[in-house]
Amino acid sequence: MTQAIALEDLDWEADAQAALIRVAREGKPFDAYTLTEKTDLRNPPHPNMWGPLFKNAYRDGLIRPVGYHQSRRPGRSGGACRVWQVAA
């Protein structure tokens, strides 16, 4: 018996980066779930893909951390979530 091959979402990283830039430019604090809410960005192929998205944007000087809050994302059980804002 053969196993089904999972199709990879090869466009997620580019789409997520565009969504992050669009939300950051609003100038308001935001988190990863905000990208999903405001831009209809789909979930990544693996949940660990959120970290590098924000790490790279921070490293590139696009965003800066401004705190933490309780996650509003369903399935996160209210875990801690980093809050970001566009870098000045």
C-alpha positions in Angstrom: 0.0 0.0 0.0 1.3 3.4 -0.9 1.2 6.5 1.3 -0.3 9.8 0.0 2.3 12.5 -0.6 1.6 15.8 1.2 1.7 18.7 -1.1 4.0 21.5 0.2 2.8 25.1 0.3 5.8 26.5 -1.5 4.4 30.0 -1.5 3.7 30.4 2.2 6.9 32.1 3.1 6.6 34.8 0.4 2.9 35.3 1.2 3.6 35.5 4.9 6.4 38.1 4.4 4.1 40.2 2.3 1.3 40.0 4.9 3.8 40.9 7.7 5.0 44.0 5.8 1.4 45.1 5.1 0.4 44.7 8.7 3.6 46.3 10.1 3.1 49.4 7.9 -0.2 50.1 9.7 2.0 51.1 12.7 0.0 49.3 15.3 1.2 46.5 17.6 0.5 43.1 16.2 1.3 39.4 16.6 1.3 36.4 14.2 -2.4 35.8 14.6 -3.0 39.4 13.4 -1.5 38.4 10.0 -4.1 35.6 9.8 -7.0 37.9 10.8 -6.2 40.9 8.7 -4.8 39.4 5.5 -6.4 35.9 5.4 -3.0 34.4 5.5 -3.3 30.7 5.7 -1.5 28.7 8.4 2.0 27.6 7.5 2.8 24.0 6.5 4.4 23.6 9.9 3.8 25.8 13.0 7.5 26.3 13.5 7.6 28.5 10.4 6.2 31.5 12.3 9.4 32.0 14.2 11.8 32.4 11.3 9.4 34.8 9.6 9.5 37.2 12.6 13.1 36.6 13.3 14.1 37.6 9.8 11.9 40.6 9.8 13.5 41.7 13.1 17.0 41.0 11.9 16.3 43.0 8.7 15.2 46.0 10.9 11.5 45.9 9.7 10.0 45.2 13.1 10.8 45.5 16.8 9.5 43.6 19.8 7.2 45.7 22.1 6.0 43.1 24.6 4.0 39.9 25.1 0.4 39.0 25.6 -1.8 35.9 25.8 -2.3 34.3 22.4 -5.8 34.7 20.9 -5.1 32.0 18.3 -7.4 29.0 18.7 -5.4 25.9 19.6 -2.7 27.9 21.4 -4.4 27.5 24.8 -3.6 31.1 25.7 0.2 30.7 25.5 2.6 33.6 25.6 2.8 35.5 22.3 5.3 38.1 21.2 3.9 41.5 20.2 5.7 43.5 17.4 5.5 46.9 15.9 7.1 48.5 12.9 10.7 49.7 13.6 11.1 53.4 13.5 
